[in-house]
Amino acid sequence: MALVPNVVETTARGERAYDIYSRLLRDRIIFLGSEIDDDLANLVIAQLLFLDSEDPDKEINIYINSPGGSLSAGLAIYDTMRYVHPPVSTLCTGMAASAASLILVGGAKGKRLSLPHCQIVLHQPSGGMRTSQATDIEIHAREILRLREIIVGIYAKHTGRSTEQVERDIERDFFMTPEMAKDYGLIDEIIQPTEKKPFIAPASPNGHSLIPTKS
């Protein structure tokens, strides 16, 4: 299990320690940073519902760096994002693949963002069947087709692409740069790093620098 760092805040009432994710939640930031499964989905959904109850008008921000995972878990997060009242901004910080790309594209219009060097991947649902019974295989095949129809509809709805094009594009793993994802309609903006201003040493009233120099 990955180490979760703590942060310490000093207030008028003294010091208080938080794990980093709880501290981010205070600023209405949810970090989705691992493979998506039912446990992770439940945590994200609980955070969305909590922030909705705290302030139904204030924006929620989801930061995404995930290789994807369970499609049903991803759809549960997507549906909850669309259910809560606040607008939900999504930001890809590394990778948004498979189910994670559904969460990325499901953000509020104009608030779907990516950092410059992210990787965004679309693909169709996989089988994962653990049966050799012909009737069970047929049932699973029908379910995969149903899920495929759902995700094609979601991508088409949020990107403005036709369902026919989306169906063609997800036949194989479709890797995108942020620029490609923006052109496709998956995201709205690419966040560029802010240029740091050069440091200028403060001057004394007589015009000399206040920063000592080596002799």
ZICOR-V799527 format. One record per residue. N is the residue number from 1. RES is the residue in one letter. PHI is phi in radians with two decimals (NA if undefined). BURIAL is + if it has 24 or more other C-alpha atoms within 12 Angstrom, else -. Layout:
n=N res=RES phi=PHI burial=BURIAL
n=N res=RES phi=PHI burial=BURIAL
This chain:
n=1 res=M phi=NA burial=-
n=2 res=A phi=-1.20 burial=-
n=3 res=L phi=-1.22 burial=-
n=4 res=V phi=-1.82 burial=-
n=5 res=P phi=-1.25 burial=-
n=6 res=N phi=-1.87 burial=-
n=7 res=V phi=-2.14 burial=-
n=8 res=V phi=-2.03 burial=-
n=9 res=E phi=-1.94 burial=-
n=10 res=T phi=-1.86 burial=-
n=11 res=T phi=-2.18 burial=-
n=12 res=A phi=-1.10 burial=-
n=13 res=R phi=-1.61 burial=-
n=14 res=G phi=2.01 burial=-
n=15 res=E phi=-1.64 burial=-
n=16 res=R phi=-2.44 burial=-
n=17 res=A phi=-1.79 burial=-
n=18 res=Y phi=-2.25 burial=-
n=19 res=D phi=-1.25 burial=-
n=20 res=I phi=-1.05 burial=-
n=21 res=Y phi=-1.24 burial=+
n=22 res=S phi=-1.17 burial=-
n=23 res=R phi=-1.15 burial=-
n=24 res=L phi=-1.10 burial=-
n=25 res=L phi=-1.09 burial=+
n=26 res=R phi=-1.06 burial=-
n=27 res=D phi=-1.66 burial=-
n=28 res=R phi=1.12 burial=+
n=29 res=I phi=-1.96 burial=+
n=30 res=I phi=-1.93 burial=+
n=31 res=F phi=-1.85 burial=+
n=32 res=L phi=-1.86 burial=+
n=33 res=G phi=-2.21 burial=+
n=34 res=S phi=-2.70 burial=+
n=35 res=E phi=-1.09 burial=+
n=36 res=I phi=-1.50 burial=+
n=37 res=D phi=-2.35 burial=+
n=38 res=D phi=-1.10 burial=-
n=39 res=D phi=-1.12 burial=-
n=40 res=L phi=-1.11 burial=+
n=41 res=A phi=-1.05 burial=+
n=42 res=N phi=-1.09 burial=-
n=43 res=L phi=-1.13 burial=+
n=44 res=V phi=-1.12 burial=+
n=45 res=I phi=-1.09 burial=+
n=46 res=A phi=-1.07 burial=-
n=47 res=Q phi=-1.17 burial=+
n=48 res=L phi=-1.06 burial=+
n=49 res=L phi=-1.17 burial=+
n=50 res=F phi=-1.10 burial=-
n=51 res=L phi=-1.15 burial=+
n=52 res=D phi=-1.10 burial=+
n=53 res=S phi=-1.25 burial=-
n=54 res=E phi=-1.19 burial=-
n=55 res=D phi=-2.76 burial=-
n=56 res=P phi=-1.29 burial=-
n=57 res=D phi=-1.94 burial=-
n=58 res=K phi=-1.57 burial=-
n=59 res=E phi=-1.02 burial=+
n=60 res=I phi=-1.90 burial=+
n=61 res=N phi=-2.07 burial=+
n=62 res=I phi=-1.95 burial=+
n=63 res=Y phi=-1.69 burial=+
n=64 res=I phi=-2.12 burial=+
n=65 res=N phi=-2.53 burial=+
n=66 res=S phi=-2.55 burial=+
n=67 res=P phi=-1.41 burial=+
n=68 res=G phi=1.67 burial=+
n=69 res=G phi=2.59 burial=+
n=70 res=S phi=-1.15 burial=+
n=71 res=L phi=-1.20 burial=+
n=72 res=S phi=-1.12 burial=+
n=73 res=A phi=-1.18 burial=+
n=74 res=G phi=-1.10 burial=+
n=75 res=L phi=-1.17 burial=+
n=76 res=A phi=-1.11 burial=+
n=77 res=I phi=-1.16 burial=+
n=78 res=Y phi=-0.99 burial=+
n=79 res=D phi=-1.10 burial=+
n=80 res=T phi=-1.20 burial=+
n=81 res=M phi=-0.99 burial=+
n=82 res=R phi=-1.38 burial=+
n=83 res=Y phi=-1.49 burial=-
n=84 res=V phi=-1.18 burial=+
n=85 res=H phi=-1.32 burial=-
n=86 res=P phi=-1.17 burial=+
n=87 res=P phi=-1.13 burial=+
n=88 res=V phi=-1.96 burial=+
n=89 res=S phi=-1.58 burial=+
n=90 res=T phi=-2.08 burial=+
n=91 res=L phi=-2.39 burial=+
n=92 res=C phi=-1.44 burial=+
n=93 res=T phi=-1.90 burial=+
n=94 res=G phi=-2.76 burial=+
n=95 res=M phi=-2.47 burial=+
n=96 res=A phi=-2.37 burial=+
n=97 res=A phi=-2.02 burial=+
n=98 res=S phi=0.97 burial=+
n=99 res=A phi=-1.07 burial=+
n=100 res=A phi=-1.17 burial=+
n=101 res=S phi=-1.22 burial=+
n=102 res=L phi=-1.13 burial=+
n=103 res=I phi=-1.19 burial=+
n=104 res=L phi=-1.05 burial=+
n=105 res=V phi=-1.26 burial=+
n=106 res=G phi=-1.43 burial=+
n=107 res=G phi=-1.14 burial=+
n=108 res=A phi=-1.07 burial=+
n=109 res=K phi=-1.01 burial=-
n=110 res=G phi=1.53 burial=+
n=111 res=K phi=-2.15 burial=+
n=112 res=R phi=-1.81 burial=+
n=113 res=L phi=-2.18 burial=+
n=114 res=S phi=-2.58 burial=+
n=115 res=L phi=-1.35 burial=+
n=116 res=P phi=-1.15 burial=+
n=117 res=H phi=-2.00 burial=-
n=118 res=C phi=-1.43 burial=+
n=119 res=Q phi=-2.16 burial=+
n=120 res=I phi=-2.10 burial=+
n=121 res=V phi=-2.26 burial=+
n=122 res=L phi=-1.90 burial=+
n=123 res=H phi=-2.80 burial=+
n=124 res=Q phi=-1.41 burial=+
n=125 res=P phi=-1.06 burial=+
n=126 res=S phi=-1.71 burial=+
n=127 res=G phi=-1.35 burial=-
n=128 res=G phi=1.18 burial=-
n=129 res=M phi=-1.35 burial=-
n=130 res=R phi=-2.15 burial=-
n=131 res=T phi=-2.55 burial=-
n=132 res=S phi=-2.00 burial=-
n=133 res=Q phi=-1.28 burial=-
n=134 res=A phi=-1.06 burial=-
n=135 res=T phi=-1.16 burial=-
n=136 res=D phi=-1.17 burial=-
n=137 res=I phi=-1.05 burial=-
n=138 res=E phi=-1.13 burial=-
n=139 res=I phi=-1.09 burial=-
n=140 res=H phi=-1.12 burial=-
n=141 res=A phi=-1.10 burial=-
n=142 res=R phi=-1.13 burial=-
n=143 res=E phi=-1.17 burial=-
n=144 res=I phi=-1.09 burial=-
n=145 res=L phi=-1.12 burial=-
n=146 res=R phi=-1.14 burial=-
n=147 res=L phi=-1.15 burial=+
n=148 res=R phi=-1.05 burial=+
n=149 res=E phi=-1.10 burial=-
n=150 res=I phi=-1.13 burial=+
n=151 res=I phi=-1.24 burial=+
n=152 res=V phi=-1.06 burial=+
n=153 res=G phi=-1.10 burial=+
n=154 res=I phi=-1.16 burial=+
n=155 res=Y phi=-1.07 burial=+
n=156 res=A phi=-1.12 burial=+
n=157 res=K phi=-1.07 burial=-
n=158 res=H phi=-1.55 burial=+
n=159 res=T phi=-1.80 burial=+
n=160 res=G phi=1.45 burial=-
n=161 res=R phi=-1.39 burial=-
n=162 res=S phi=-1.29 burial=-
n=163 res=T phi=-1.10 burial=-
n=164 res=E phi=-1.11 burial=-
n=165 res=Q phi=-1.18 burial=-
n=166 res=V phi=-1.07 burial=+
n=167 res=E phi=-1.02 burial=+
n=168 res=R phi=-1.16 burial=-
n=169 res=D phi=-1.22 burial=-
n=170 res=I phi=-1.66 burial=+
n=171 res=E phi=-1.01 burial=-
n=172 res=R phi=-2.20 burial=-
n=173 res=D phi=-0.96 burial=-
n=174 res=F phi=-1.97 burial=+
n=175 res=F phi=-1.51 burial=+
n=176 res=M phi=-2.26 burial=+
n=177 res=T phi=-1.40 burial=+
n=178 res=P phi=-1.00 burial=+
n=179 res=E phi=-1.12 burial=+
n=180 res=M phi=-1.14 burial=-
n=181 res=A phi=-1.13 burial=+
n=182 res=K phi=-1.16 burial=+
n=183 res=D phi=-1.12 burial=-
n=184 res=Y phi=-1.29 burial=+
n=185 res=G phi=1.78 burial=+
n=186 res=L phi=-1.30 burial=+
n=187 res=I phi=-2.24 burial=+
n=188 res=D phi=-1.83 burial=+
n=189 res=E phi=-2.54 burial=+
n=190 res=I phi=-1.90 burial=+
n=191 res=I phi=-1.47 burial=-
n=192 res=Q phi=-1.61 burial=-
n=193 res=P phi=-1.09 burial=-
n=194 res=T phi=-1.32 burial=-
n=195 res=E phi=-1.26 burial=-
n=196 res=K phi=-1.41 burial=-
n=197 res=K phi=-1.28 burial=-
n=198 res=P phi=-1.10 burial=-
n=199 res=F phi=-1.30 burial=-
n=200 res=I phi=-2.03 burial=-
n=201 res=A phi=-1.12 burial=-
n=202 res=P phi=-1.13 burial=-
n=203 res=A phi=-1.89 burial=-
n=204 res=S phi=-1.41 burial=-
n=205 res=P phi=-0.98 burial=-
n=206 res=N phi=-1.52 burial=-
n=207 res=G phi=1.62 burial=-
n=208 res=H phi=-1.51 burial=-
n=209 res=S phi=-1.15 burial=-
n=210 res=L phi=-1.50 burial=-
n=211 res=I phi=-1.60 burial=-
n=212 res=P phi=-1.15 burial=-
n=213 res=T phi=-1.98 burial=-
n=214 res=K phi=-1.27 burial=-
n=215 res=S phi=-1.55 burial=-
